[in-house]
Amino acid sequence: MTLTTKTKMDLQTAGLARRLAAITYDMLLLTGVLFVLAVPMPLIDEATRAIWWVQLSIQFTVLGFSFFFFGWFWTQNGQTLGMRAWRMTIQCNDGKPVMWREAFIRYFVALLSWLPVGLIACWVLIEIGHIDNNNYALLLLVFIVPVPVAIALRWHDRLSQTRMIVVPKPARHN
C-alpha cells in the first residue's frame, strides 16, 4: 500500500484491539512457518539435541527466523499479513519506510517487553507449586493482563522511532 507523504503524517495510530488482533493473526502464521522449520528436528538424535550448545543454537535459529519473518514484512511493504488484514501499516515517525535497523530494534524491544509476563508466570508457578482447576483463572490472568499493557505502552514503537497507523479504507467507485 503506497501512501503519500502528506497522508502518512495525518493517519491515526492503531489502537490496542487492532494491534492484538494483528499480532494474533501473525503469531498463527509464524507458528506455521516454525513448524516447517522444525521438520528436520526428528533427524537429529535425542542425545545430540540434549547438548546445551545444540539447544542454544536451535533457540537462536527460531529467534532469528522469527525476526526475519517480521523484519522482512516490515521492510518490504510496511506490514505483515496480520497488519494487512486489520488495515495497519508501520512507518518511521518521520513518514519514511522502516529499514532493517528500526525493524531490529522494534523486534527485540517487543520481545523484551514480554519478559515481565514470563517472570510473573514463573513466579505464579513457583508460588502455587502446580496447576489444577482452582488456579487456572489466576494463571490466565497472569498472561492476559500484562500483555495488553506492554502493547499499549508501545515501548517498541518509541525506541525504534516507528509508529503503527491505521490505513484508511479505499474510496469506493460506483
N, C-alpha and C positions, 0 to 999 in steps of 0.2 A: 504494500500500500504506500503510495507516494503522496506525501502531504507537502504543501508549500511551506516555506519558512514562516510566513506570517500566520498561517493556520496552525502550525505546530505550537507556537507560543500561546495561542488562545485556548487550547484544549484543556479540559478539566482532568485533574488527577484521578486515577482509578480508585474506587472505594474498596473497602475491606472485603465485602461479599464477592465482588467480581474477582478480586485477586485470589481469594480462597478457591473459587470455582475453577479458575485457570490453573492454579497450582495442582489441584486435584486431578484435573484432566491431564496435565503434563506429567504428573507422577505415574499415572496409569500407562502413558506412552513410554516413559523411561523404564518402568518395570518390564515392559515387553522387550525393550532393547537390551536390558540387563539379562533377561532370560536367554536371549540369543548369545550374549557374551559368555554365559555360563555353560553353553553346550559342551565345550571341551573339558569341563571340570571332571567328569567321570573318568576321563583318560589319565588323569593324574592319580597315582595310587594314594591310598589313605595315609600311609606312613610319610610320604613326601608332603602331603597337604598339612600334616601336623607340625612341620618345621616352622619356627617363628618367622623366618625371613620369607618363606613361601606365602604364609598367611598375610604378612605385611604387603608383599608385592601384589597379591590378589586384591587387598583392600585399596591400595593405591591405583590399581587398574580400574576398579569400579569408580573410585573418586575421579580419576582422570576422564573416564568415559562419560560420567555424569556431567562434568564441567564442559567437555567438548559438545555434548548434546545441547546444553543450554547456550553455551558461548557461540556455537555455530549459528543457531537460530537468531540470537540477539544481534550478531554482527552482520548476518546476511540480509535480513529484511526487518529487523527490529521487533520480531515477535515469534514466539513459539506457536505450536499448533493450538495449545490451550488458550493463549492470548488472542489468537486469531478468532477462535470460536466465540470468545467473550468480547470481541472488538476492542482490544487494547494493543498498544504498541509501547516500546521503550525507546527513549531517546536521551541524549545528554541534556543537561539543564539549559545549555545554550542553543538547543534545537538541532544539533548535529547528530548523525548516526552514532551508535555505540561501537567502539573499537574493542579489540581484544583486551586491552589494559583495563577498561571500565568493566568489561564482562568478567574478567578475573577477580577484580575487587568485589564486584556485586555478588558473584557466586560464593566466594569464600566468606564474606561478611554474613551473607544469608545463612550459610552453613553454621557459622559460629553463633548466630542468633538463636539457633535451635539447641545450643548447648545447655541452657538452663532447663529446657524441657527434659533432656536426658538426665541431668543431675537430679532434678526433682523426682523423676520416675525411679531412679536408683535409690534415692533416699526413702521413698514410699515403700519400695520392695524390701529394702533392708528393715525398715521400721515395722512393717506388718508381717514380715517373715514368709508369707506365702499369699497366694491369691485364691480366694474362694468366693462364693456367692455373696457374702456380706460386704466385700470391699471392691467389687467391680466398679461401682459408681465412683468411688474415690479415685481409683486408678484411671478411669475415663476422664474425670475432671482434671487430673494431672496433665493429661495430654491435650485436652480441649481448651483449657483456659489460657495457658501461656502462648500457644501458637498464634492466635489472632492478635495478641498484644505485640508479639515480636514483629508480625507482618504490618500491623497498624503503625508501629513506630518508624517503620521503613528505614532502619539503620543501613541496609544495603543500598538504598537509594541515596541516602545522604552521603555516605562515604565514597561511593562510586560517582557521585555527582550526576546521577541519572534520575529520570522520573518515568513512571508508567502512566500513560494517559489513555483516555477513552477515545476511540476513533468514532467520529460521528457516522450515523447511518448514511449511506449514499442517497442522493436525491433520486426520487422516483420519476421516471419519464413515462408519461402516459401517451 
